[in-house]
Each structure stands twice: as C-alpha cells, then as structure tokens.
Amino acid sequence: MNQLPVFFGAAAYEFRMQIRRRAVWITMILLILLIAFALSRSTGNFNVFLGLNNYPLQTIIANWTDIINAILPIGVGVLLADRLPRDRRMRVDELFTSMPGALSSRLMGKYMGSMLATLVPMFAFYCTGIGYIFSQVQQPQVLWLAVETFAAIVLPGILFISAFSIACPAILWVPLYQFLFVGYWFWGNWLGARTGIPTLSDTILTPAGTYISSGFFGDSIFPVQNATVWQGIESMLLMLSIAVFVMVVLWSYLKWQQARQ
C-alpha cells in the first residue's frame, strides 16, 4: 500500500484538529504579550527596532528571529504534549489501529500536522515583525533573509522539541512533562557558564538556535557568541538527528504496545 496518502491524510487531520484548539491561540497570544512586555523593558533589543537603519540588515533579522525563538517554542512544546494521550483518552487510537496504513506513516503525519498547526500563530507573529522591518528599511532582501533565518534558526529546534513532546508523554504524565519541559527550556538555553550551574546552553545542543544564529548570521541574543559556521551546522544536524531518533524510538515503543494487545 502506498503510504504517502496515509501520511498526508493523518497530517491534514492533525493540522485541522490542532489549529481549531482555543488553547493553541490563547497560549501563543499570552506568550506574545510576554515578549512584547520583555521588549519594552529591554533597552538593547528594543533599540535595534527603534533605529533599524543603524544596524546591518542581517543582524536585525537574526535578532528578531532570536527573540521569537526565545519564548514561543515553549508554547509549541507544551501544546503538543497531549497529542498521543488525547487519542488514548478519546479511544480513537483503537480506530486508527484498525485502519489500513502503516503505524509509521500515521505517526509521522501526527507529528508533522500537529507541529505545523501549532507553528501557525508563531509564524504569524514573526511575519508581523518582518512586515514592520520591511516597512521601515524598504529593502527587498528582508523577505529572503526572513525565510532563511526562520528555516535555519527556528525549524531545527522546533523539530527537536516537537519530537520529544510527542514521544515523552507516551510514558510520562502530561502535566509532569510540561512542567519539566518549561524548566528545561530556560535551563538548556538561557543559562550561561557564568552562572556556575551546569547547563546545555553552552553546547551545540541548544534548540533555541544559539550556535546557528551566531555561526550563520554573526549575532545571537543568547549566552554563546562568536560561534563558527561549522558549529552552527553541527548544532543543526545534531538536533535533526536526535529528532529522527526519538521518533524511531516512539514508533518502536508503540509497535511493541500493539503487539502486546
């Protein structure tokens, strides 16, 4: 059986289910308001947007992408955590199991569809900022740089945290995972070595895109500065590889569960 229709069907179903959830929009709007408040209190970052013509365009776009990627992925991780448990709670997982199509195709469809739907509010807010920047500088390359920075800085980390947020609640209580995830996000991205607390934020395993932003675009609002392009590539490949590994482990676990039933 051709698995592409199964994958696209599952992805479309999950996208529609997720995009209609009020929690998705309410959570993201609250986080966006938090970003707006933080920007108004942060003189350094706010000055970049007050004096756009005083900074290189690449720095401006990378800075805005970093700001988006600093907080909003928390909402993505939290909102994706109940996807598998909800199927079990509503007993639709049994229906899906009885339908033709490989488990791997349905699982990847769930992963991609729900992730893309949760990204919609985040991307919309990102585009709002890009629209403001474009209106001020009037340079066509703003649009290309916006796509480039979003794809390079945001997407690898989103794929990484989405894989864990889909997989971990298969064995963890959802509120517990959400609590641990929020703590992990700040611990693993915001803390630097200067705090004296052991953290992953100084390593290439930072889903906020620290090394990618600094290595590819020469600027980052996160603790690590002056990363090389190769470190940015290593960070990107590591996160993508781990995301694939996590989804393979989840598929194996669900396959094992089905065999036991």
KATAUR-V26141 format. One record per residue. N is the residue number from 1. NEAR is the number of other ideal C-beta (glycine too) atoms within 8 Angstrom. Layout:
n near
N NEAR
N NEAR
This chain:
n near
1 6
2 5
3 10
4 7
5 7
6 15
7 13
8 9
9 9
10 15
11 14
12 10
13 10
14 15
15 12
16 9
17 10
18 14
19 9
20 5
21 9
22 5
23 7
24 14
25 9
26 8
27 11
28 13
29 9
30 8
31 12
32 11
33 8
34 9
35 13
36 8
37 8
38 9
39 11
40 7
41 5
42 8
43 5
44 6
45 11
46 10
47 8
48 12
49 12
50 6
51 8
52 11
53 6
54 4
55 10
56 5
57 11
58 10
59 12
60 14
61 15
62 15
63 13
64 13
65 16
66 16
67 12
68 14
69 12
70 12
71 11
72 14
73 15
74 11
75 15
76 16
77 16
78 12
79 13
80 13
81 14
82 9
83 13
84 11
85 10
86 8
87 10
88 8
89 6
90 6
91 7
92 7
93 9
94 7
95 8
96 9
97 8
98 5
99 6
100 4
101 9
102 8
103 10
104 8
105 13
106 13
107 12
108 12
109 17
110 14
111 12
112 11
113 15
114 16
115 13
116 10
117 14
118 15
119 10
120 9
121 13
122 14
123 9
124 8
125 12
126 14
127 9
128 8
129 10
130 13
131 8
132 9
133 14
134 11
135 6
136 8
137 10
138 5
139 7
140 5
141 7
142 13
143 9
144 8
145 11
146 13
147 8
148 8
149 14
150 12
151 8
152 14
153 17
154 15
155 9
156 15
157 15
158 13
159 12
160 13
161 13
162 16
163 15
164 11
165 15
166 15
167 12
168 10
169 15
170 9
171 5
172 9
173 6
174 10
175 6
176 8
177 13
178 11
179 8
180 9
181 15
182 11
183 8
184 8
185 13
186 9
187 12
188 12
189 14
190 11
191 11
192 10
193 7
194 5
195 7
196 4
197 6
198 2
199 11
200 9
201 15
202 8
203 6
204 8
205 10
206 16
207 13
208 13
209 17
210 15
211 14
212 13
213 18
214 16
215 14
216 10
217 13
218 7
219 11
220 12
221 9
222 14
223 11
224 13
225 6
226 4
227 11
228 6
229 7
230 7
231 11
232 16
233 9
234 10
235 17
236 11
237 8
238 10
239 14
240 11
241 8
242 11
243 12
244 9
245 8
246 11
247 14
248 8
249 9
250 13
251 11
252 8
253 11
254 11
255 9
256 8
257 8
258 9
259 6
260 5
261 4
